Amino acid sequence: MNNDSPKTTAKNAQKPRADWPIIAGLIALTLVPAVAGSVRLATMAAGAAVTPENARFFASPVPVIVHIISVTLFCILGAFQFAPGFRRRHPLWHRRTGRVLMVAGILSGLSGLWMTQFYPLHAINQQGVLLYGFRMLIGTAMVGAIALSWAAIMRRDIARHRAWMIRGYAIGQGAGTQVFTLLPWMLIAGVPSELTRDMLMIVAWLINLAVAEWIIRRQVRRARIDRVQPAELAPRAASRQVELNPPG
């Protein structure tokens, strides 16, 4: 005979899973771009020799410095924000860090747009027309997603806030996924052409957005199940009570 009460069953069903795989996976995705960005900042601070590849950074250093710091902060802090158990155990940390995360994300998006528009990337074969257009689109989408998330939390609309932040975070992690789209191609086929490189970089963002939408839809389904469960458990609890305390 099963002596578990409906309340115990519900608790077991909602038992949180370990957060460390989520946190570790997202930080690992951030690792290569973060290291590359740190090396870039270090070489600039050390006064490295100016070359055609890095001249833009010395000519206009503020945008790249803001971008590297803000996007690294955004991706690392976000790894903890999207871990459900950690978020529930540390609600105050989640709220305070969330404000920093939003500012960092918007700075990251805006600085990325500035660099795309004003750095001479096409002249040094680091950006084709296709990648330029997509970067302008995806950078605007990132800023817009975070702004919509901010507006949603101001209305106490937690579900929409979370959904838009997931989308913004997915865009911010684009450079991490680009390692997995570009590196295998380079190892197998060599240096890609301009068009191929642009497409491989765009595919990385599309993969992230597809995963983000899958996560959002999964959360929506779970929320519906959680709303249905109490309604299903109530009649069972009443029936159980009658069994234990029969009338008369």
N, C-alpha and C positions, 0 to 999 in steps of 0.2 A: 504494500500500500504506500502511496506517495503522500507524505505528510507535509510537503512544501506548501506554504500558503501562496496565494496569488501575488502578494507583495514581494515575497522572497523570489518567486519566479521572475517577476519583472526586474528586480534588482540584478539577478544573475544575467538576464538577457542584456542589460545595459552596462555590464561590467566593462570598464574602460580597458582598452588594449595598451600595450607598452608604447610609449611615444618615441623611444630612442631611435627606431628605424626611420621614422619620418624626419626627425631633427638631423640625424647623421646623414641621411640621403640628400637633404636639401643643402646642408653645409658642404657636402662633398661636391655637389653640382656647382657651388659657388667658388670652390677652391682654386681652380685654374685661372679664371678671370681675376680673382682677388690677388693671387700671387703675381700675375702679369701686371696688374695695376700697381701693386706695391713696388715692383721693380721699376716701373715707369716713373713713379714719384721719386724713388731713390736716385735714379739716374739724372732726373731734372734737378733735384736738390744738390747733387754732386757736381753739377755743371758739365755734363757730358758734352762731347763734341757735337756740334750741330750738323745734321745730315739732311738730305732731302726727305727722308722718312720721318724725322722728328722735328723738323724746323717749325711746323705749325704749333707744336706744343710750347716752344720757347717764344714764339711770336705772340701767342695768346694762351698763357698757362692757366688762367682762372677756370675756364670751362672744363678742361680735362681734370683739373684737381677736384673741382666740385663734383664732377661726374664719378670719378673713381671712388671718392670717399662716400658719397651718398648712395651709390648703387651697391657698394659692399655692405654698408650698414643696413640697407633695405633688405638685401638677400639674407644676411646672417640673422638679423632680428626676426625677419619673417619666418624663418625655420622654426622658431619657438612659438610664434603666434599661431601657426597652423597645426600645432600639436594639440589635439583636443584635451587630453588629460592634463597636460601642463597648463593649458589655458584655464581649465576649471579649478585647478589647485592654486593658481596664482592670478585671481581676477584683477587685483589692483595693478600688478605688474603688467598684465595684458592691456589694461586701459592706458596706463602711462606710456608704455612702450609703443602702443598703437599710434599715439600722437606723433612720436618721433618718427615712426615708420612712415606715416603719411607724408610728413614734410620731406623726409629723405627720398621717398618715391617720386614726389612731384619735382624736386630738385634734379633727381636723376633723369627724369623724362625731359625736362626743359633743357638741361645742359646737353643731353643727347641730341635734341632737335637743333640746338645752336651749332654743335660741332658738325652735324650732317649738312647744315645749310652753309656754314661759313668756312669750315676747314677745306682746303683744296684736295679733297680725297681722290677725286677723279684724275687729277693731274699726276698723282703718284700711283695710279692703278690700284687704289684700295676701295673703290666704290664705283660701280657702273650706274647707269641711269635707272635700271630696274631696282637695284638696292637702295638708291637714293630715294626714289618714290615710296618704297615700302617702309624705309626707316622714318620718313616724315609721317606716314600713316600710322605706324605702330607706336611711335613716340607720342603722337597726339592721343592715340587710344589709351596709352598707359596713364597719361595725365588725366584724361577724361574719366577713366575707370576709378582712379583714386579719388577724384573730386566727387563722383557719384557715390562712392563708398562713404565719404565724409558726410555728404548730405543725408544719406540713409541713416547713419548712426545718430545724426542730430534729430531725426524723426523717431528714433528708437526702433528702427526697422532692422533688426539684427540679421535676418536672412539675406536681405538685399545688400547690406553692408558687407557681409562675409563673401557673398558671391562676387561683388565688384572688386574686393580686395584680392580674391583668388585670381581673378583675371589680370589685375595689375601686377601681381607678383609673378604670374606666369610670363608676362612680357619682360619683366625685369630680369628673369632668369634666362633670357634668350642667349646670352653669351656663353653660359655654361653648357647649354644643349648644343650650341654650335661646335663645341669641341668634338662632340660625337657624330656630327654630320660632316664636318670638314676633315678631321683627322683620318678616318678610314679611307676616304677618297684619296687623300694625299699619299697614304701608305701603299695603296693598291695601284692608283693610276697616275700619281705624280701631281704636280702643281696644276690646279684646275684653271680653266679659262675664266675670263671675267664673268661671262654669263653663267657658267656652271657654279662658280664661287658665290655669285649673288643668289642663285637659286638654292644652293645648299644652306646658306645663312637664313634665307627666308623660311625654308622648310623647318628649321629649328624652332622658330617662333610659332609656326603653325602646329607643330607637335605639342609644344607647351600649351597652346590655347585649346587644342583638342583634349588634352589631359585635364585641363582646368574645367572645361565644360562637363566632362565625364564626372569629375568630383562634385561639381555643383549639382548635377542631376541626381547623383547618388545621395547627396545630403537631403535633397528635396524628398526623395522616396523614403528615406529613413524618418524624416520628420512626419510624413503622412502615417507611417506605421506606428510611430510613437503616439500620435493623436488617436489612432484607432484602438490601440492596446487597452487603455483604461476603460473604454466603452465595452470591450469584449470581456474584460476581467470582472467588471462590476456584477453582471448576472451570475458569474461563477462564484464570486464571493458570497452573494446572497444565498445561492443554493447551498454552498458549503455551510453557511451559518444555520440554515434550516436543518441540515443533516445533523449538525452537532447539538442543536437545541430544538428538537422537534416540538411542535405545539402540544399543549396538554401535559 
